[in-house]
Amino acid sequence: MIDDDPLFVAGRQFRSRLLVGTGKYKDFSEMAVAIKASGAQIVTVAIRRINLTDPTKPMLVDYISPKDYIFLPNTAGCFTVDDAVRTLRLAREIGGWNLVKLEVLGDQKSLYPNMIETLKAAEILIEDEFQVMVYCTDDPVFAKKLENLGCCAIMPLGAPIGSGLGIQNYMNIRLIVEQAKVPVLIDAGVGTASDATIAMELGCDGVLMNTAIAQAKNPIVMANAMRLSVEAGRLAYLGGRIPKKFYTNPSSPVTGLISE
Amino acid sequence: MLVTINGKIHNFKTSLSLEALLKEFGIDHSKVAIERNLEIVPKSTYDQIIINDGDKLEIVYFIGGGALS
């Protein structure tokens, strides 16, 4: 990664533009190695009831430490404002995290976000001094509303969560990127490395993924691929691609040919 | 004394603090957060808060999770 191109989120600075989830791995050991290989500095974590019958069994925090990574508590699985707000207040009490990822889902089948409820929850959380990175649809109008409320990062889906379909909405993502004054991160939909590159080439500030790494045949190799692909996409964006044209433009001089 | 913890009813013979409750279950208090009757309990008060009959507690911790519920 180029050294003078950090990602800024809520006043914090990060080298890596790849954020990763901690779910769906075969086991905690594999997760820890894959996350290290990804180079990610921010990892999302979920909040659930502790198992009272066996509270001594291994925990996530025994394998990845909040000292080494920024834990980003999320509200995965929450379908109401109340559940999402309660969940993040509990997360804050575990370890004092104010930087959180909000998602309020609206549909079981697609896990598509419910934007009306997301807006309500974001407002309550921001009032309560949370810094809210928000999972949202790719609608530029809703994205702007969330930004105006004070969300510190806008995270539209590229495709449904866990679908691996890649970026399905170039135009909407580009519209959101162009209007946003806070970071825009693709959250959900990435299937393979080129998808992450495309997201970055569109001008996104980062990519968040979980399933594409955790459920790959070899998550550690895939984590490496994702790290490189996010870097490649960012560099291509900064490098500035050539315009697309309908006709050829030779790369060798057209004078001095022996047939002249 | 009946107390609902994480949706299940538990019976305790004597009243006890949240700190003592966590100890009884063998839970490291640095890794959890507790909600009592829908209100977050600050960690610093676990030894002062005594649970009452009919209390509803949620004890939560971090698990692996990300873009998927």
Chai-1 contact restraints between the chains, C-beta under 6 A:
chainA,res_idxA,chainB,res_idxB,connection_type,confidence,min_distance_angstrom,max_distance_angstrom,comment,restraint_id
A,G21,B,G66,contact,1.0,0.0,6.0,A-B,restraint_1
A,G21,B,A67,contact,1.0,0.0,6.0,A-B,restraint_2
A,T22,B,G64,contact,1.0,0.0,6.0,A-B,restraint_3
A,T22,B,G66,contact,1.0,0.0,6.0,A-B,restraint_4
A,G23,B,G64,contact,1.0,0.0,6.0,A-B,restraint_5
A,G23,B,G65,contact,1.0,0.0,6.0,A-B,restraint_6
A,G23,B,G66,contact,1.0,0.0,6.0,A-B,restraint_7
A,G23,B,L68,contact,1.0,0.0,6.0,A-B,restraint_8
A,T44,B,G66,contact,1.0,0.0,6.0,A-B,restraint_9
A,V45,B,F62,contact,1.0,0.0,6.0,A-B,restraint_10
A,V45,B,G65,contact,1.0,0.0,6.0,A-B,restraint_11
A,A46,B,I63,contact,1.0,0.0,6.0,A-B,restraint_12
A,A46,B,G65,contact,1.0,0.0,6.0,A-B,restraint_13
A,I47,B,V60,contact,1.0,0.0,6.0,A-B,restraint_14
A,R48,B,I63,contact,1.0,0.0,6.0,A-B,restraint_15
A,R49,B,N6,contact,1.0,0.0,6.0,A-B,restraint_16
A,R49,B,V60,contact,1.0,0.0,6.0,A-B,restraint_17
A,I50,B,V32,contact,1.0,0.0,6.0,A-B,restraint_18
A,I50,B,I59,contact,1.0,0.0,6.0,A-B,restraint_19
A,I50,B,Y61,contact,1.0,0.0,6.0,A-B,restraint_20
A,L52,B,F25,contact,1.0,0.0,6.0,A-B,restraint_21
A,P55,B,F25,contact,1.0,0.0,6.0,A-B,restraint_22
A,P55,B,G26,contact,1.0,0.0,6.0,A-B,restraint_23
A,P55,B,I27,contact,1.0,0.0,6.0,A-B,restraint_24
A,T56,B,G26,contact,1.0,0.0,6.0,A-B,restraint_25
A,L60,B,F62,contact,1.0,0.0,6.0,A-B,restraint_26
A,L60,B,I63,contact,1.0,0.0,6.0,A-B,restraint_27
A,L60,B,G64,contact,1.0,0.0,6.0,A-B,restraint_28
A,V61,B,K31,contact,1.0,0.0,6.0,A-B,restraint_29
A,A76,B,G65,contact,1.0,0.0,6.0,A-B,restraint_30
A,A76,B,S69,contact,1.0,0.0,6.0,A-B,restraint_31
A,G77,B,S69,contact,1.0,0.0,6.0,A-B,restraint_32
A,R89,B,I40,contact,1.0,0.0,6.0,A-B,restraint_33
A,L90,B,A33,contact,1.0,0.0,6.0,A-B,restraint_34
A,L90,B,E35,contact,1.0,0.0,6.0,A-B,restraint_35
A,L90,B,V60,contact,1.0,0.0,6.0,A-B,restraint_36
A,E93,B,A33,contact,1.0,0.0,6.0,A-B,restraint_37
A,E93,B,I40,contact,1.0,0.0,6.0,A-B,restraint_38
A,I94,B,A33,contact,1.0,0.0,6.0,A-B,restraint_39
A,I161,B,A67,contact,1.0,0.0,6.0,A-B,restraint_40
A,I161,B,L68,contact,1.0,0.0,6.0,A-B,restraint_41
A,G162,B,L68,contact,1.0,0.0,6.0,A-B,restraint_42
A,A188,B,A67,contact,1.0,0.0,6.0,A-B,restraint_43
A,N210,B,G66,contact,1.0,0.0,6.0,A-B,restraint_44
A,N210,B,A67,contact,1.0,0.0,6.0,A-B,restraint_45
A,N210,B,L68,contact,1.0,0.0,6.0,A-B,restraint_46
A,T211,B,L68,contact,1.0,0.0,6.0,A-B,restraint_47
